[in-house]
Amino acid sequence: MEDPSIKVSNISHSYGNVKALDDISFGVSRGELFGFIGPDGAGKTTLFHILATLLLPEKGTASVEGLDVVKDFKKIRKILGYMPGRFSLYMDLSVEENLWFYATIFGTTVEENYDQIREIYSQIEPFRKRRAGKLSGGMKQKLALCCALIHKPAILFLDEPTTGVDAVSRMEFWEMLRRLKESNITILVSTPYMDEASLCDRVALIQDGKIMKISTPAEVVSEYPNELWSVESKDIYRLLQDLQVYPGVKSVHAFGHAAHLACEKEALPANLLREYLACKGHEEIGISRIQPNIEDCFMELMINK
Amino acid sequence: MRTVLFIIQKEFIQVFRNRMMMPIIFVVPIIQLLILVHAATFEMKNIRFAVIDLDMSTTSRKMVGKFQGSPFFLLAHTSFSDKEAETEMKKGTVDMILHIPYGFEKKLVKENAAGVQVVINAINGASAGLINAYTMMIIMDFNREILVDWLSPVMLSSTKNIRISPSYWYNPKLNYKTYMVPGILVLLVTIIGLLLSGMNIVREKEIGTIEQINVTPIRKVQFIAGKLLPFWIIALFELAFGLTIGKLLFNIPIIGNLWLIFLSAGVYLFVILGFGLLVSTMTNTQQQSMLVSFFFMVIFILMSGLFTSIESMPVWAQNLDRVNPIAYFIRIMRMVMLKGSGFHDIRNSFFPLVAYAVIIISFAIRRYRKVS
């Protein structure tokens, strides 16, 4: 990778006996939208804290825009936009006061960098006199993003920006990120929602402090090793139990109204399965072959780690 | 420097937007001064006492009358039985028993000397001491009177007699309000300074804003200065406000130089704010910070010489008081306000405060970390 924006080499960190990060290495190129996908407690926030110079790593080195996170932390803080997982703006300051404050402590003004945030800020501008604490969840996220962007950072770290935000606001938020990418900002984003992974340029699946896979969402899907079937029936709970014990089945997960069933390639003749389910007394049986989505792939990776 | 100003500006917006702040700044000093100055007094009036007069003579009655005439004493019980008087004492209805034995007058005339017994309720040692002092004063006074009555003028002039006439300097009427107000003002400034500053940074930790601040290029000295100065200004304003109330309501003398008072207060506040900051670097929630601050504040206040004089404390405690900033500042306030001391007179209290401020603030800044 030429000219990496973020480079992490063999980073480890632990809290007491708990290994939060275990020998992690990866690189992100400039202007990339890079996603960290993993369940709660996977080590995402610890990694963000290290990259944002809030935490000194126990082992390993990391650099942001060629600057070492330990030695050059002062320079990094000037070019970094960071949005912590918790909403951490001043609830008792108004929208425009928050923006003003973050602009000034970065030694700039809102007017100077208004271009950078115009698109996002225009959506919350009607509420600029409102206290930040009284905004809705989606608007809070927009304000936090504005505050993180007001000094024209070269790099943006977003730690679970969409946690606790409704589905519509989530999609809006990702749309904003895609547009931000056009101004060549490197964006590192973490999320526990797997459906958001397909919106990134590249994703890293992280679990128990280890990176299990890094590749583009398309690659992740194409490397899926199994055959995937969607099975439906009236009684989904009993269906899951019955499918679990069916010979040749590798894994079964509930997916909305259907069960996603993974098995070895060519191992499952659909008509036999239908008969089996009919014997078990299932009604309204539906079986169809489907293409895996990214969530199926991560489920598979997590089981077979 | 500009950054510091922006932080100060932000803090002031937040402080004045907080609905509890205005009452804290304006109502607390008035209430504290009004209540504490009147309530926290050692003056005792209306001490209820019992008399057992077994003598029933002119002299003994005169003596009882002398007590009754004093503003300090109130006759609450008379009997001829020790037991009854003791029961009253046990019930708590009287705090002193004056026991005049049978043949008191006779003995006094014949032998020129006679005794009375005084029993004092000493549950509260301080008030027992005062009751004793008041009683002694009245009896001595009475003593002199009967000398005048009984001895011929010739003999009286020949008796060698040392008369003590005390003059109370710096507080001629021994007015407790004059003594208390400077101390209460110190308390006020301390509470405002310590609690507000300590809670403020911890609050940012609690609501998570500190995480966002820590990734900005803001330097920790700038951040701390921006955090402390607003409360420094508010606390000095409190002092000015309190002094005005003291002057208007209690007519407290402010003999010394006002600038000297504010100079010392400025230095003292750096100590207190630094202390609050230090506490906030070591705690993670407002509750913890409050408890730690209170722990030190109660010890410092009780040992500060506000209620009990430092000179009467044991030597080890007096040595311990060398690290008590409140003690230094109370001393300075009383000296400057009541005595009109100049800078030269208070330097032994002033320079320790300066040293204290420098040490505690640099220690707190060192402890404050943006990175964990």
Chai-1 contact restraints between the chains, C-beta under 6 A:
chainA,res_idxA,chainB,res_idxB,connection_type,confidence,min_distance_angstrom,max_distance_angstrom,comment,restraint_id
A,A52,B,V215,contact,1.0,0.0,6.0,A-B,restraint_1
A,L54,B,N214,contact,1.0,0.0,6.0,A-B,restraint_2
A,L55,B,S372,contact,1.0,0.0,6.0,A-B,restraint_3
A,R77,B,V215,contact,1.0,0.0,6.0,A-B,restraint_4
A,R77,B,P217,contact,1.0,0.0,6.0,A-B,restraint_5
A,K78,B,P217,contact,1.0,0.0,6.0,A-B,restraint_6
A,Y82,B,V215,contact,1.0,0.0,6.0,A-B,restraint_7
A,P84,B,E211,contact,1.0,0.0,6.0,A-B,restraint_8
A,R86,B,G208,contact,1.0,0.0,6.0,A-B,restraint_9
A,S88,B,G208,contact,1.0,0.0,6.0,A-B,restraint_10
A,S88,B,T209,contact,1.0,0.0,6.0,A-B,restraint_11
A,S88,B,E211,contact,1.0,0.0,6.0,A-B,restraint_12
A,S88,B,Q212,contact,1.0,0.0,6.0,A-B,restraint_13
A,Y90,B,T209,contact,1.0,0.0,6.0,A-B,restraint_14
A,D92,B,Q14,contact,1.0,0.0,6.0,A-B,restraint_15
A,D92,B,R17,contact,1.0,0.0,6.0,A-B,restraint_16
A,F101,B,K10,contact,1.0,0.0,6.0,A-B,restraint_17
A,T104,B,F6,contact,1.0,0.0,6.0,A-B,restraint_18
A,I105,B,T3,contact,1.0,0.0,6.0,A-B,restraint_19
A,I105,B,T216,contact,1.0,0.0,6.0,A-B,restraint_20
A,I105,B,I218,contact,1.0,0.0,6.0,A-B,restraint_21
